[in-house]
Amino acid sequence: MADRSPVLRIITSAARESLKPLGLTQRGRSRLWVDDHGWWLGVVEFTPPRTAGSGLHVGAMWLWHNVDHLVFHVDAVQVGSELFRTEDQFTPLAVELSRQAAANVTALREKFPALPDVARYLTSRPVRRGFLWDSFDSGIAAALVGDVDTARDHFERVLREDALAPWMGEAQEKARELHAIAADRGAMTAWVTRAVGSCRSKLGLDPVPFAIS
């Protein structure tokens, strides 16, 4: 059910001033806004606290995960909650949150202007045992830009994780498939294109061509 509170009205008004000019779109009447880059999204959430008010969470989502909900695969910023007491008190706080959101969206755009930049970022992160998706994403990005050895190394890291839950086993099946085609950029691109297209459909986003740049 949509949040019809004064908090959402104030946040939406502030976000329209700061985020809409950047090209972001609001997800229905929710606290979520997206910055659509075709195969990845910048995601802004004005996070609801337990009481009235709002926090802020900005990050990036890789659409090759092919899921039906927005997630944060790379965090840009998280800001603690600002509490709502009165409209006059909360309005300037919402304006400041929306300005912070806009600044962090711009920073994400500058950080990830093209796939090679994403690949460099993902593959340069320290490897963290137990963070299966880190290696999964690094493997995909490396394979797409033609770094086969790095891609295979990261997919192998995924396969070495203990599959403690069904979703981990499913991720390893995908990693095994991708490891086998890592040297074939055409096959990798086709796999990612299908995954991104499916994810966009699940999220209600218009189809767009996938281009490596």
C-alpha positions, 0 to 999 in steps of 0.5 A: 500500500502506498504511503500517503503520509505528510512525510511522503508528500514532503519527501516527494516534493523535495525529491522532484526538485533535486532528482527529477532534473537529473532524469531520475524517476519515482517508483509509483508513489513510493520512497524509491527513485531510480537512475536508469543506465540500461544494464545498471540502476542508481537506486535512491531510497528515502528509508522509512524509520520505525517512527515518522521521518526518513533516512537515505540510502543510495547505491547501484544495482547490476541488472544481470542479477535478474531479480524482481525487486530493487537491491543495493549491490554497491552502496554509495551512502547511507544517512541515518533517520531524520524524525518528523515532528512538524511539517515546518521542521521536517521540510528543510530536512527533506530538502537536504536529504534530497540534495544529498541524494542528488550529489550521490547519484552524480558521484555514482555516474562519475564512478561508473560511466562505462562498463570498463570502469565498473570492471576495474572497480569490482575486480580491485576490491579486496576479496571477502570470504562469504561475500559470494556476490562480490566475486560473481559480479566481478567475474561477469564484469571482467568477462565482458571486458575480455579479462578472461583469467580474472573472470575465471578466478572470480567464478572459481571463488564463487564455486569454492564457497560452501553452499549453505542455502539454496540461493547459494547453490543456484548462484554457483550453478550460474557461476559454473555456466559463466565460467565455461563461457568466460572466454567467449565474449559473444556468449557472455554478452548474450547471457547478460543481455538475456538476464538484463532484459528479463530483470528490466521486464520484472521491474517494469522498465522499458526494454533497452539494448545492451551495449558494452562501452 
